Amino acid sequence: MRILFISAVYLLGFSLFLSLAVFFLSLEPSEFLKLLIDFEVLSALKLSVWTSLLSTLLVLVLAVPAAYALARYEFPLKRFAKVLIDLPMAFPELLVGFLLLVLFSNLLTPLLEKLNFEVVFTPKAVLLAEIAVSLPFAVKVLYTAFTSVDLRLEVVARSLGYAPLEVFFKVSLPAARRGLAAAVAVTFARSFGAFGAVLVFAGGVRLKTETLPVGIFLNISYGELEKAIAMGLVLIAVSLGVLLLLEYLKVEG
Amino acid sequence: MPKRIFNPLLVLFALLLFSCSQKEKITVLAAAGLKEPITQLVNLYEKNRKGVEVNLVLQGSGDLLTLLEAKKGDLYIPAAASYMGEAVRRKLIDPKTVGVLAYHVPVLVVKEDKAKGVKNLDDILQRSLKIGIGDPKAAAIGKLSVEILKRLGLYGRFMKKVVVETATVNQLLLYLRSGQLDAAIVWKELARKLKGFKVIPLGGEVEKVEVGITTFSKNRKAAEDFEKFLLKHSEVFEKEGFSP
């Protein structure tokens, strides 16, 4: 049984590895190096990296307290709220972007226009779209992590004199650190790979709201397949690096 | 017992094979923006030619080019002549088979409550409007818009007011309808469907909608017959807002 199950891991892992290798070899090395320092590729990489990092940070700030509240407290409409937060996980990204666009067009834009604050078609829209597509996943992962923290630990810490906030930061959060690392990984991965929501809500403007996934789409429609492949490879490399880093940090921790 | 299950299945299988070999199949790769007229024409054709089945693939002209590269399809109907030129250059389409079906006409659309006194492109530049344009690298409408603006000497001033460049014309319509844009240059056939917008003709440049047969088509005869049918029924395009 062991061999059978392990071979499933190898099968999944290596079939992806094979397709990556074919993808990589379809570019001439010299061509690839030239595209790596291409202005459009670099600009997309920069936008993708800073929006995803900021999105991960903001999502955690929102998701950690929300997930903890769902795991530990009782309050009115709790179950309903939980389902509502989970719901977008079932949405295609396009719908998330479309919902954001309609929300901003009908409700918020008149208000924001008075304040001279543009969101749609700007990097702020990229950031918001990335938050929207990754938030439900972060809450889900953190909720599971907090519910699996032994309640007795918190009760004991409390009885030994910790204030509630101290219990949270010194007991609950460290006890849930594996879940926290998983939440960081899933949020960054979702944000970095976000496409449909970003395209619709931020417009997919070349060099302005062009993240790596949007850039892949644009270059496929321009017929510049080499550049699309180069962007794909850069995206894969960054994701791989970040996920490997988190995987090993998790083991260390 | 197994025999009794097996036999009807075999018969069914034989029937399936038989019906497949009887019906000729052609695959048409058409630009998504041509959905209305092409779908109507395919239905009309299938009603007239009982023996032929037409598979219709509707995607962006550029994406369809990728399918052609993979040697898929019998006919190609992109939304702009440049795509057909590219397909011919890559020897995917037989240039002798290329014919013009209709013309796309670009128009200016302006939100009605902001369109008072607006008669041409110059007028919209005098007001504070949010303008969108097709990405000239990706969308045929974008390329044509830039040509028109350059001819009128308005390109620089126009681009200063542009808040979004989209890869497809449908994305422009989305932002017009959701209220993020006040004005844009789109195709006439699409502008007809917009409510609450004033449509202003631009004159001059138009875009060809062409059809051609692939160099690798295995159903050349059926493809030629379908093409002839399309070229004969240009009134369907006209009815949908294209120019004949």
Interface residues (C-beta under 8 A of the other chain):
Chain A: L101 V102 F104 S105 N106 T109 E118 V120 F121 V200 G203 G204 V205 R206 F217 L218 I220 S221 Y222 G223 L225
Chain B: G60 G62 D63 L65 T66 E86 D135 K137 A138 V163 V164 E165 T166 A167 T168 Q171 L174 Y175 S178 G179 Q180
